[in-house]
């Protein structure tokens, strides 16, 4: 700092004094200059008497007192006897002298530029990384995650921060990434980031443990998720780390979804020992644990529901939907254990079940749907009255038909007219134990739980396989003023197709139109199973073309199964032509089905040609010669890894959900939950495909764009001008 101060005085002070008059200097605010002017006369006599220096010639235009500043190579300060000539003779390395001024201007410039050490310091500072605050990196990661570009978000941590900018990440950076891994089920990356946190000595808080257990619960590999959950939970208990209620719920969800129902119930006992609150969320995870047990999950669900009643919890629609899933997917299990559970529930007349060695299946339809005044003998309609009287003689007398119905959800559960549990295997039988549709709906009304669309979709899969039961459920929905979605009607069509009621399945199409829906790809896929002839398939393809729905691989697979079951070779050739024309990528299931039929045709030609007509044999021979060439050029879908969309790097122009929906959906508001079915695990490519399916379900919400539609009629050589634009004359 002293170098620059002296350089400034030497270079600028003489010029300023030369260009200013004495009066201006006296008016100057700088006290140093005023003192310099006042002492100029006394300093003149002092220099002339005591200084050994020769006098300097002054210019006539300058004031006599300031002639000493004519030469810029010297500097004059008050009460100073040093001039430029004497100052230049001072050694540069003398420690007793202050400053290193020399005569030459080059030395002054070199001092201004700095020494070699200063240059080295400037170079070191210039090479320091241009890092940002931690909040900036966090915002970058959040932006990538909103665009579903997970790998780019990880690169911000692994590449940008650690390698390029050499910045030590904080706890919050890891917390964001592990939280997203928990949401998408990327358990491998979540555990890798967790180990990296521990290696860097960062604190691991409860939110990180919660996200880790969520990643195990949502993992596509349940066995691996269960193993990791056990390992981490054991590690926390051994270290004595206190687990809060939220983390316990995440552990409970991991045990429930990975199929460990025993550990799930033990964890609830652990929560009670730690005096944690048992609420409806805890019971929901227990219901999920019951769903994972396909053999005996239904009886466990009854115990969980009874516990909710004991704790005076009001179940909402979410718990009732989980209970219906148990009815649909789970069984009663061992009969002895089931009877023991019924005794713990306080079911009346449960002792009568022990004396009955056999039993009959419950009816395919509810008797009260056909005749309100039914009797006990109608419950198992396949047996005669005399046979049923022997089994029902020990039951108490029943005053009204409603008392014949079992009801295991009421405060006083009863089995009603049920005489055996040996053959309760179907969902309709288990729903009958709960009192049927009406009593189940009454139980929901009692707890002020309003059913939603998912409730009726699950209930449709649990009612008896009869048209009467389906119509009764539709009447109940209409009477309650509730609405259903297109998925309900698609399930209704599929149920009737499986029962081989093809005409009744087609009768659902007017119901779809009356509710304001349009058939989608799933609707046509279910209808494809009704096409037993080529004519029916061709009409269905034309109907799809008129509505603008493009056939998918599921549709083609269903139609190909119908064609191969009847050995209709012209029908099979039509299906193969549709695949070529629409450029459909078939899956491995379709290829396996086609290979099995191809081998069957080869065996027919070799072993049993006499059992088919000559025309059929010629068609089979043509197919066997055509199929190998067709298989070479057809595209087959490759099985994608469940985490592949998280590992790939997506283009930088990927859009967030808000931008994506605002572009395709009319009057879209941010954070709208209408399109929640897209899910957080979808990549931008999969997201667009799912959005197309939603567009078919609710086309009025989407912005309409002109798209030229192809015509399936070209396969048969029939010209079609349905979708040609008419030019104005």
C-alpha positions, 0 to 999 in steps of 0.5 A: 500500500505504501508503494502505491501511495508514494507513486501517487504523490510523485506522479500526481502532486507536482502536476496539480500544484503546477496547474493551480494558483496560490489562491486556489491552493489556499481554498483547497479543502485538503489540509495537507496542501494548505500547510504546504503553501503556508510553509513554502516561504520558510522552507525556502530560507532553510534550503538555501542555508543548510542544504548542500544541494546546487540550486535549480533553475526556475521558469519565469512563468512559475511562482518563485516559491514553487520552482522546486516542483518543476522537475517531476523526478523529485518530490518535496514535502514539508520539512524535508531535505531529501531531493530526487538525486540523493534519494536515488542513491539510497540502496534498494535493500536497506532495511533502515529506509522506507520505500524503493523509489528510483529515478526511472519511470520504468521502475515506477510502472513496474511497482504499479504492475506488481511484483512476481509474488503478486502476479502469482497470487493473482493467477491463483485467485483467477484459477479458483472455481467459480462456485455458487451458493448451496441454494443455487445447486438445490434449485438446479436439482429441483428444476431437473426433477420437475422435468423428470430428468433424474440423471441430470439432477444426480450429475449436478451433485456428482459432476458439477459440485464435486468434480468441476466446482469442488464444492462440498455438498450439504445435507439438503442436497442429498435430502432432495435426491433421496426423497425423489428416489423414495417417491420413484422406488429407486432403492439402489441409488437411494442407498448409494447416496445414503452411504455417500452422506455417511462417508462425508460426515454429514448428519443423517436426519429422520427425513432421510431415513423416511425417504429410504424406507419409502424407496424400499416400499415402492421398489419394483423388486419386493424381495430386495426391498424387504431385505434392505428394510430389515437391514436398515431397521436392525441397524437403527435399533442397534445404534439406539436411534429414536424413530419417530412416528412418520418413519415408523409408518414408512417402515410399516409401509415397506413391510406391508408392500413387500409381503411381510405381514408378521413383521408389520403387526410386530412393528405396530406392537413396537409403536404401542410400546413406544407410546406412539399414536395409532391412527387411521394411517397406521390402519391403512398400512395394516390393510395393505399388509393384509392385501399382500397375504393372498391366502389368509389376508381376508380374515386379517382384514376383519381383525384390523377393521374390528380394531378400528372400531375398538379404538373408535376410529371412523374409517374413511373411503380409503380404508373401505376401498382397501377392505374391498381389495382384500375381499377381491384378492385374499382368501380366508386361509385355514378353516380352524384359524378362521373359526378362531378369528370369528370367535375373537370377533364375537360372531354368533353361532360360530360353534355350529361351524365346527360340527359341519365337515363339508359345505356348499359354495354360496350362490352365484347371485344374491337371492334378494335380487330375484325375489325379496321373500326368499328362504334359507333353502335358496342360499345354496341353489344347487341343492334340493330342499330336503338336503338343505333342511338337514344342514339348516335344522340346527340354525335358529328360526329366522323371522325375516329374510334380512336376518338370513344375511351374514354381516361381519362388519356390524357391531354384533357380527353374525354369520346368518344362514352360512353353514360352512366355510369350506368352499368360500373361495370366490370374491362374491362369497367373501362379499356375501359374508360382509352382508352384500352390496347394500349392507356394505354401502349402509356401513359406509353411510354409517361412518359418513364415508362417501363412495368414489369411483374406485369403490364401485370399480372394486365392488363390480369385481366382487359381485356375483357373475350374473347380469342381474347383480350387475344391473342391481349395482347400476341401479344402486349407483344411479339411485344414489346420484353417483357417477362412474367412469369409463373404467367401470364399463370396461370392467363390465364388458370384460366380465361378460366376455369371460362368461362368453356373453358376447351380446350382453357385452356389446349392450354396454356400448349404449350405456357408455354413450348415455353417460357421455363417454367415448370408447377407448382402446381398452374398450375395443380390446375387450370387444376384440375377444368377442370377434369369433369371425373375420367379418366381426373383426373387420367391422370392429376395425372400421369402427375404431378407424371412424373414432380415430383409435389406433390398434395396440398390441393388446388389441392385436393379441386378443384378436389373434387369440380368437383367430387361432382358436377357430383355425380361421386362416384368413382371419389370422392373415388379416391380423398379421396385415394389420400389424404390418399396416399400423406398424405395431410393435408386438411383445414377447407374449404375442410372439410366444402365442404365434410360435405355439400356433405355428408349431401346432400347424406343422404337427397338423400337416405331418400327423393329422392332415386327414382331419381337415378339409383340403381348403383348410390344409392349403391355408395352413400350408400358406401360413407356415410358409409365410410366417417365418418371413413375416417374423423377420421384419416385424418389430418386437418390444424389448423389456425395459428395466424398471429404472431405465427411465431414471438412468437415461438422460432426457433432452434439455427441452423436457417440460415440467408437468405444468408446462406439459399440461398447459400445452395439451389441456384446456383451462388447466390450473397448476397443481390440478389432481385430475391427471394424478394417474400419470405418476411420478415415475414416468419418463417424458416419453411414457408420460406422453403415451399415458396422456394419450390414453387420458385423452381418449377417456376425456376428449373434451378437456384436450386441445383438438389438433388436426391429425390425418387418420389412416383407413383400415379399409385399404387392407381389403382394397376398398377405397375410403374417403371418410376423412379426406378434406373437401376442398371448397369450389 
